[in-house]
Amino acid sequence: MHNEPSIEQLEKLIKAFKDLGGSDAELSLLTEDVLHEFLPETNKSIDKIFSKKDHESISKIKDFKADPKHPVKEAIQATWKKKRVRYPIIFVSLFIIIFGILNLPLFIAQLQPVVPEKKYELVKEVVKPVMDKSAPLEPGEVIPGGNFLVIPKIGVNAPIVFVQSVDEKTVQDGLQNGVVHYAYTAKPGEEGNSFITGHSSNYWWNKGAFNYIFANLGRMAVGDQAKIYYNGNKYLYQVTEVKVVPPTDVSVLKQTATPTLTLMTCTPPGTSWQRLIIKLDQVSPLYKAPVVVQKYRELPNLSQLPNTNSNVFLDWVAKLLNL
């Protein structure tokens, strides 16, 4: 024997089902067998639960399922047998299936999360080509320790004194120990004009090994060569110009865009009336000018400016005040 639920209990269950969104027709189909099991002899009780309209809906659904010759089913079958209906539906269905298979990667890509777009800016950058540090050495040639100017044609082999000032006394003191690299001009091998001066003559009572080091500098001609040993590297130069200028022509100190060398001494020898200028270009190592290239630089995706304050307490207060 089953414990038969009361009509009130069933009504409460049915009301709860309807509150969840179930229709009367769905409820009747799902619970009919259960109701008959628990209420085998109470068809009148079922009538109390379901309305006449509900019974009509249930009967129509049962008739449609049980009757293979139902007018609606026959109408659907008759329509499907028509080629002008069946073939387009089949064609469209096949097209959708094939299209979906062929474009499956597209659909997958569209489902992927969108990556934030990267931002770029166009910038100019100076690129320095790789150059040899030193000119090739001749057979048996050894780079000496220290810095030297060597001019084979006129027998010059003198140490280079690098002075830190252009005042006359500083230069004259440096000339006692070799040839002087003029302050604020380019160093050998660098972009710019490396300016070096030396004595062509001096008073005979002034003792020094370099009083006449540039006495024969006037014999230099275009095409002659000189070399400098500097910081363990060798630089080879070739004469491009020989000229005489007044002492006031300071344009010979002007810096250049490429590595050059300027040699200067007083002329005529024994006087300081004018200046003999020998200009040379660096021919080895071969100079390669920097190239300006344009590049796209990725901009950082920042959400806030960097924090320059290390005071944690103040950060906590700012967050508390929502500043």
Phi, psi and omega in degrees: 000133175271145171287112186281125178288153177282160178298325180296320179295317179296320179297322178295319178296318181295319179299319179297320179297317180293325178297332178278000175107002180283143179273167180294322181295318179295320181296320182292321180293321184284331190248357185300313181296320181295319181295321179293328180291317182277334181234064186296335185242022184235057177298330179293326178297321177297320179298327179293326184285314185259143180277171178298322179296322179296318180296325178293319179295320179295319180296319180297318180296317179295318180297319181295321180288322187275334186264107178292341181255028177299138183307321180294316178297317179297323179295318179295315180296318180296319179294319181295330181289342179286127183297321183294345176260313186294311184296315177300321180294317179296316181298313181296320180296314178297320180299316180297319180295311180296317179300319179295319180294315182293328184254021179302316177301325179297315181295322178296318180296323180292337179275347180290150178295143182283127178276132180304138182293133178279144180252142182228156173228147181273123181232156176259136183226135179271120181251123179265118179296154178286127180236157173294143180281333187220151174288151179297146179272146175282161179306125180082355181284137179233133178285121183286160173283130185106185183243126186223148170254128181234124176234096186302324187298324184246014173070030180268130172211092190229144175293148178261124179259121180264110180264157184256006181216159180254007179290152189301316183296318180298318180293314182296323177295321179293327182293344177289341185245008178150208173265153188250129171276121185291132181299150176073009173255167186297147173281156179306135180089347180271161172295130180126183185260113176271113188255123182231134180235155180207161179289139168260339177196170178197171176294142186293335180277349174278108183284142178169146183278353187236023181293337184233027187298326180252026181298328182253019181298333180294346178281350180292142180226165179301131181103340177292159185238154174221157178223151180234134171257120185215125178053040176081008179239158179248135178234129183252132182236156179228136183292131177244342183201142175231126181206164177242133182228160176287161181299339183275356182275086182276003179295340180291347177273355184301137181284154184241166181277347180235163178293118178228167179227134176238125176253137183223144172207166180282147179212148352297154180305138182094355178229172174234031183294313184224179181235132175271127184241126175244117180255135183226149174255145175286124181250345177203132357295149183296128182279136175239120184290145175300150181244133177268119180241153177258133181226154174264123182252131181287132179272140179292144179268085184262139177262343178203162179286156181296151180271126179253007182247128180259010181277102183294324181297316179294324175299318181295319179296318180298319178293322180296321180274357180059045179274000000 
